[in-house]
Structures are given as C-alpha cells and as structure tokens.
Amino acid sequence: MGVVYHANYLVWMEVARTEICAAMGFRYTEMEKDGVLLAVTEAHVRYLSAAKYDEEISVTAILGEANRRFVAFDYEIACNGRKVASGQTRHIFLSPELRPTRLPDKYAPMFGIA
C-alpha cells in the first residue's frame, strides 16, 4: 500500500518513551535493576494521516499523569512537518514477580511526584 504499517507507530512510541525517561534523568534498565518494571496496561493510537515509506518521522513524548502506582505518556507523531498520529500509553509499576508495586522514592521527583 506504500504506507507505514500501523503497528510501527507503537514501536516508535516505545522508542520515544525510552528517550523521555533518559531526559527525565534515568535509564529504564536502571529502574529494572532497582526492581521496578514498567508494564503497558493500555495503548491508544489515533491515526490522522498516512506516513509513507522513506518519509522522515519525528515522535514527541511527554509525561502525562503519574502517581506511585502508574504513569501515562502522551505522543505526537509527525512526518515532514504534518501530524500523522497521536497516542497515549498507560503503565503500571510492577515488581520483578510481576505484582503491582509502588514507585520508589528515588524516582518520584523524576515523574513529578512529590
């Protein structure tokens, strides 16, 4: 069809999420070493127009709502200066045993939590 496969948008959102975590002051792998996993509970993409193969894509991620139990990220995906999609992911903090856990104090300020 000459357009980007729809699931690729979720991959781009994940890459942007990894980068925003670094910009917030930590690497996701560091948080995992500290025993906190970030599991996706919801993912939403609204497709606004088609991105085509070989077009340059930019993804902007911003921290949405956050508390000690979960966090949300909002995304805008653009192609050659036009918005092609927007989205949101919600995540729960889990222990290594995959049980819900609270975000440790060390990370709270990075997520804007007092």
Secondary structure, DSSP 8 states (H G I E B T S, - for coil): --B--TTHHHHHHHHHHHHHHHHHT--HHHHHHTT-EEEEEEEEEEE-S--BTT--EEEEEEEEEE-SSEEEEEEEEEETTEEEEEEEEEEEEE-TTS-B----TTTGGGGT--
